[in-house]
Structure formats: C-alpha cells, structure tokens
Amino acid sequence: MIFSSRQSSADADVVADIETPFTLHQPALQVVPVVVDVPHAGRRYPRGFVDRSRLSLRSLRRSEDAFVDRLFAQTVALGAPLLAAEFPRAFLDVNREPYELDPRMFDGRLPAFANTRSMRVAGGLGTIPRIVGDAHEIYSGRIPVEEGLTRIDTLYRPYHAALRSLILRTQGSFGTCILIDAHSMPSSGLDRDGAAKADLVLGDRFGTSAGGFITEHYGTPASGVHALQLEFSRALYMDETTLTPHAGFAALERVIGAAMAECFARWSGWLDEWREAAE
C-alpha cells in the first residue's frame, strides 16, 4: 500500500510516500551468522500524516534514529544482511508488540486482542505512538481505527516477516544467528539511574536478549538466536537541532565498521570451533 503524499521542495527528502515497508541490503554472500536490523531510522513521512499532526516536521523527527542505517551500511560489505524500516517511528513502531494500542487515540473499537494496558501504551509509546520527545502529543484528534490497523497490516507485519525470515535462514545456514538491533538516542538528559547518558548503551536483556520487543521476541539463546541492542548517542555523529550529520559521522562510521569486522572475525572463528566440537 502507498500512503499518499504531496511533496514540497523544502521537505522533498523526507515528506514522501511509503512505497515499501523496508529496504533489505543483501551481501553477495552471507559469510557470518549475523543479521543487522535498523527499525527506527525510517525517514519517509506521508504528507497526510504531517498535515494532520499538531507538531512540526522537525518535532516529529525527534524520535527518529536518523542515519543509523547509513552508519551500519558497511556490515553488508562484511557479509551480513541489513534490514532497515522505511517508515518513521512516529508513524509506526515495529519495536513493539503488533497491537500495543491506546484506545483513546482511535475513532472506533479496537480488536479485543489488542494490548491496551501495557506500560508502553500508558506512556504514549505503543505500536502507533501518541507522543514524541518529551511527551509532545502527535495528533490533534482521533484517527480512524481502520487506518491504524492498516498500518500494522501493511508495514509492521511485512517488516517482521522479513526479519523472521532472515533469522531463520541464517540459523539454518550457520546453526546459530546473532541479531544486532541498531538504534540511536538523544544525547541530552539523564539515564534511568540519573547519571549522564553514555555514548553507547549495549543490552542483552539480562542474558536473554536486550532492548524492546524485537530483541525480547527474537532473542532466544537457548535455541541459538542471540540478540543485542546497540544505542549510540546522536551527538557523536549528527547535529540534533538541524538533524544533519556532522564531522563525527565519518569517524563513528569507521569505528562501527572496524568493530563489526573484528566481531565478525571472532564470531566466525567461534563458529568453526563450535562446529568442530559438535562433530
């Protein structure tokens, strides 16, 4: 499905139709048991969505993990597939259960199976978010429930079907899969413990998998699927006011590329040892 858009010259780069749920960058040959997914870097904002929002386009983009897909692009040349959402997080968040929905947002009745009472829904950050940034309301009124369900059917479900397929294919080829769930985070403010935010936050979900729904849902180490969420401070690579990369972008891109190359080499060696032990 194509969500309608009327482009203006000022917003030609981001106000655009969502013509596909995701872009899948495939290596010529996958040589490592790794899948990289970037769920929040999508930057195609339908004109109808922008026009109906009570916020400016710049404010809507505050929840976007801008350019993270580009920061990790080198992983494809290193032999791992990269899956990136094309739609923005403010429009639909695939790092949630499929139906974490706030009934106060919709005109019409939600399906009985919708999870309307999760902490994320209560905080305004469900599958279809109610807020961005510091609790700024996105919508000036309710949206039709049919529109919300269509977003899930045409964007959420295809994204997860593609991610699931990549994980299963990788596990089938290598006997295991390491999912790297790539994100960024605002540099301002404090973390949950009241300390200054770090440049990079890693999580493994207390030994099971880390982060939001994606790592929680797909990370099952006991069955050979490991999931790790990486969150980089946006100040490292971009101007958070203008939403443009700065001089630090190239440096961080090199660091990520070098780190991924070393990790891939180590994981490949570990895989060979694991196979030898299993024989």
N, C-alpha and C positions, 0 to 999 in steps of 0.2 A: 504494500500500500504506500502511496505517496501522499504525504501531508502537505497541504497547499502552502505556497509561499509567494509573496510579491517582493522581489529583491529591490533594495535601494542601493545606490552606489556606495554610500557610506558603510553599509553593513554587508556588502556583497560577499565577504569572506565567511561570514557565519550565519547570516539570515538566509536560509536556503531550505529546499525540500529535503526531507529524509527519504532518500531513494532506496537505501538498503540499510538493514539494521546494523551491519558490521562490515569491516574490511578484514579479510584474512590474508596475512602475509606469510607465504609458504617458502621455506628454503628449497633449493634444488634437490637436496637430500637431507632428511632429518637424521642427524648423527648423534643426538643426545636425547635422553629421556625427559625432555623439558618442554613445557608449554608456557608461554607468557600471555597473560590477558590483561587488557587495559580497559576497565569498564566505565571510567568516568572522564575520559578525555574527549568525548564526542563534542563537536562544535558546529552542528547543523541545527539551527534554531528556526522552526517553522514560523513564517510571518504571522499566521493566525495566533499562535501561542504568544509571540512577543507583543502583538497588539492587544491581546486580552489581559496581559499581565499588568498589575499595578506598579511593577518595577521597571526600571530602565534595563536595556540590554546588558549594560555593564554590570548592573546589580545581579541580574540573572546568572551571569557568568562567574559569580563569586564561588559557586560550588563546583565549578569545572576544574578537573585536574589537567589544566592546559599543557599541551605539548608532551605529556608523558609518553604517548605513543612514539613520538619522534626521539625522545631520549633513549628508548629501548629498541630502536629500529635495528641497531647493529646485531641484536641477537639472532635475527633472521640469517644474516651472512654467516653467523657462527653455527648455524644448523638447527635452530629451534623455531617453530611456528609462533606467530604473534597475532592474537585476535584483539581487535580494537572496536569498541562501540562507536557508531557514527552519530548517535543522538545524544543530547546533553543530559546530564544527571538531573537537572532541574525539571526536565520533561518526563523522564522515567529513570528509575534507579534499579539496575539489574543486580545490585549488591544487597538485595532484599529478598524475602520470600515473594512468590509471584503475586500474592494477594494480600499484602500488608497495606490495607486501605482505610482511610479515615472517612467514615460516613458523613461527617459534617462538610466534606468537600464536594459532595456529589448531589446532583438532582436526579433522584431515582434510587431504587433499592439495590444494594449490593448483594451479590450471591451469598447464600447462607454460610458457605465455607470460608468466606473472607476473614482474615485475621484482623479484627478491628481494635484489638486491645493490647497489642504489643507495645513495648516501651518506645520503639522507633516511631510507631504511629502516634503515640501520645506526644512525642517530641516534634511532630510535624515532618518526620523524615521517613515516611513509608515508601512503598513502591512508586507511587506518584506523590512526590513531595509537596507539602503545603508551604514550606518555608525554604529560604536560602540564607546563608550567612548568619548573622546574629538575630535570628527569629524574624526575618523580614518576610511577610506574607506574599506569596507569589500571585495569587488570584484575587480579583476584585469581587468575584461572586462564585457560585457553584458551577461545576462543569457537568455535562450530561454523563451519567454513569456508563452509557454505551461507549462514549468516547474513551473513557478510562480503560474499559475492558478491551477496546480495540487496540490501544497502545500495548497492552500486555500481550495480546494475541499476535500482533504484527511486529513487535520489536523485542519484547522480553523473551518470549518463547523461542524465536529463531536464534537469538544470541546464546541462550543456554543450550539449545540443541547442538549448535556448532561447538561450544566449549566442551560439552559432554562427549561429542564425537572425537575431538582432538585428544582428550584424556584417554578414552578407551582405545583409540588407535595407537597412542604412544605406549600405553601399558601393554597392549597386545604385541607390539614390536620389541619392546625392551624388557618386559616383565615388571616394570615399575614406571611411575610418572612423577615428576616434580612440577607442580604448578606454581608459577611466580605471578602473583596478583599485584600489579604495579599501580601505585597511587602517588598523589602529592597532597600537601597540607598547607594551610596558611601559616605563615611564619609568626604572626602576631598572637598574643595571648599566652596562656599558660596551659600546661598539660593537666591531666586529671588529678595529678598529685600536687598541683600548684607550683611546679617548677617551670623554668623557661623551656620552651619546646626544643627538642633535639633537631639536628639536621636530617637525621634518618631514624625512622622507627621501624623495627622489624618485629614480627609477631608470628608465633607458631601455635596459637590457640592452646597455650599451656601444654604443649607436647602433642596435641591432636591436630591442630591447624589454627590459623590466626585470622583476625580481622572480622569482616562482616559475613554475610550469608554465603558468599562464594567459597571462601576458604573453609568455613564451617561445614558447608554442604558437600564439597568435593574432597576435602582433605580427610582421608581415612588411612593413616599409616599402617594399620594392621592388615589392610588389603593391598598395600603397596603404592598408594597415592598420597604423596606428601604435598602440603600446600603452605606457602609462605607469602605473607603480605609485606610489601615494602612501601613505605611512605616517605617521600623526600620533601623537605621544606621548599616551598616555592621561591623563597628568597635566594636560594642557591643558583637559580637559573633564569628567573624572569622578574620583570617589574610588575609587582602585584597591583599597581594602580592602573597602568596602561595595558596590562595583560600582553606584554610583548617580551620575547626572550632578550636577555642582556648578555654581556660578555661572559658571564659564568656558564652559559648554556653549553658552549663547546667543551669547556673544562669538565663539567659534570657528565656530558655525553661520553667523553674519553674515559672517565673514571668508571662509569657503568659498563662500558664496553670491555675494559680491561678486567674488571671484576667478574663479569659474566664469562669471559674467555677462561679465566683461571678456574672458576667454579665448574664450568663445563668440562674442562680437562680433568679436574679432580673427580667429578661425578662419573665421567667415562671410565677412569681407572678403577673407581669403586665398583662400577657395573661389571667390569671384566673380572674382578676378584670375586664378586658375588656369584657370577655365572660359574666360575671355576669351582667354587665351594659347593655349588648346587649339583655339579656333575658327579 
